[in-house]
Amino acid sequence: MITYAVVLFLLAVLLTIMEVFLPSGGVLAAMAVAAAVASIVCAFHQSEAVGVIFLIIAIVVGPTLIIVGMKVFPKTPVGKRIILTPSVESANQRGRDGVAETDYSNLINQTGVAVTTLRPSGIVEINDERYSAVAQGCLINPNQKIIVINVEGNNIIVELDEDNA
């Protein structure tokens, strides 16, 4: 009976290790728990002292395997594909969230041409440079004249230039 207990306990350890490296949605973990419980039951059938020893070993080995697995798993090929790595760039390297470093305020009142349809966003060309812009009020078709009416952060807001149309 002790042989069954040892074999079942080793099976539980093996299944736990496999769960770490082959995520199965908990199937292998459930089988590992069942093998560990069966191992402890077989050990108690041998004698109460052997059963208590197996129980203590299971209480120590189970959490230890889980903790070690959590430290090892991110370094495995599967773990590297599943777990995202933190960004290495600092806040200064990223710049301010949502705001371009370029100041587009010099474009206010400049005229240009819509390169793509602005519904409401698209591409415009002003002074032979292309910019991403947002149309205010209406749809602007390609090749229509536009005028920059405002700049909010990195948003260039344009409208149809009816004076030069």
Summary of the structure (lengths in Angstrom):
residues: 165
radius of gyration: 33.0
end to end distance: 94.8
largest distance: 98.9
contacts: 448
relative contact order: 0.10
helix: 49%
strand: 20%
